[in-house]
Amino acid sequence: RWRRLNKPHRQVVRGKLTPDTNSEYLYYQTLFGLWPAPRPQRRADDLPSREWLETSRQRLVEYMRKAAREAKTRTSWTETDPQYEKALLDFVSRTLTPNDDAHFLPDLARLTALTATAGFRSALSRVLLQLTVPGIPDIYQGSELWSFTLVDPDNRRPVDFELRSRLLGEVVAGDEPFDVRRHQTNLHEHRAKLALVARLLRVRREHHHLFLEGDYSPLDVGDGLFAFTRRWRDERCITIARTSFARAGMEEVSDVASLPDELAGRWTSPLTSRTIDLVRDEGLHEVAVGTLLPDGLSCELFLRSQG
């Protein structure tokens, strides 16, 4: 549909349509990933601010030029085709210019409205996995907050450390017992990600042997979930994250998770301050997924010390 809507903006360069199909798909995928979450109390087809559109137009022009040259199909760094590149970049500029007769951008906004919440929840799950799986996690240039940067030079822009410092002070102050859900009421806000990152880094610092040297054991917890345990001496943790999200909720997961008997005991979450008891059984015991991951929670971490 988007190709059909934007057909008037394509040009023919040396007998070939520009942009070519692969470049056009890449542009749509990139723009969709870059598109901001819907603004509260606005229609689903509401467009971002004019300032965002103008800034993003320039960013995407630079990105698509780089992508086209590195694809080396119609142009390259060593043998540039100015005519092709101009047609490609004109396409980007024109499709990002809103007007009453252009249906592409409102359609893109509607798709984002359907998928943004699931996207943010999936990203929070990824943060938990990034900071608890074996290895040393890398947080790239200010990505403690939501970051929608493209490849260089877009991802080399100056980082606003003052903003990060101020927000960090807000998410760690006066929040005892800590509950990351307090900061995830509006998932598109930076606090939703920053609170999770800050808490997990603190947990890693307090249990550094567990995360640097601990054994890794996967858990089979059913469809739509990813889980594992880490163990070092008497310390142990359970990481569980949703990996499948329904369009308007999170019902596309298993109802029950089967956990090995060795995980029986009392567990406490440093993310939500919740405590759960896993009762000893024979071999495996079933736990309601809602106990591990209540509604509205994308991921969870539990700690147990056998002391």
Buried (B, 14 or more C-beta within 10 A) or exposed (E): EBEEBBEEBBBEBEEEEBBBEEBBEBBBEBBBEBBBBBEEEEEEBEBBEEEEBEEBBEBBBBBBBBBBBEBEEBBEEEEEBEBBBEBBBBBBBBBBEBEEEBBBBBBBBBBBBEBBBBBBBBBBBBBBBBBBBEEEBEEEEBBBBBBEBBEEEBEEEEBEEEEBEEBBEEBBEEBEEBBBBEBBEEBBBBBBBBBBBBBBBEBBEEBEEBBEEBEEBEBEBBEBBBBBBBBBEEBBBBBBBBBBBEEEEBEBBBEEBBBBEEBBBEBBBBBBEBEBEBEEEEEEBEBEBEBBBEEEBBBBBBBBBEE
